């Protein structure tokens, strides 16, 4: 994904807002959905009563967290930085350990789980060979606030080539996915990348 996807944490209420799925963005399965399909998925999620079915890493064990808001972004210039058509959830976190992991960036996004019917289609995809950018600043009080520069390259099949961020504050982070760095020195960073 070549755009920054915001994760907004409401400290006082322990609610996290983040994108579940963005239309026409290639996902981790190498697939994409139209804006209409994303909206249908959002409606089906709520109407089927799944607001408490929040687990970690698709392990099937509910965390006790509850969806308190769900919407698809209707236009451009969203004040929180979401893009038109994004499906966004607001999830209330009741477990203090889970909330601590979210604040540290150890858990840094939502992942849609479910079943789909695959339909062959022809699409035009821009081939990106490399991306550059920075990481978000860490918000952990254990380590001074900082960010890292980075460059990411892809193989001929579009898979990320694992790399490291540039060094900052005496360390660097291993990067093997486009969402966040690996943990180093008790913290991690979400990635912000831009097309070269």
Order of alpha helices (4+ residues) and beta strands (2+ residues): beta-beta-alpha-beta-beta-alpha-beta-beta-beta-beta-beta-beta
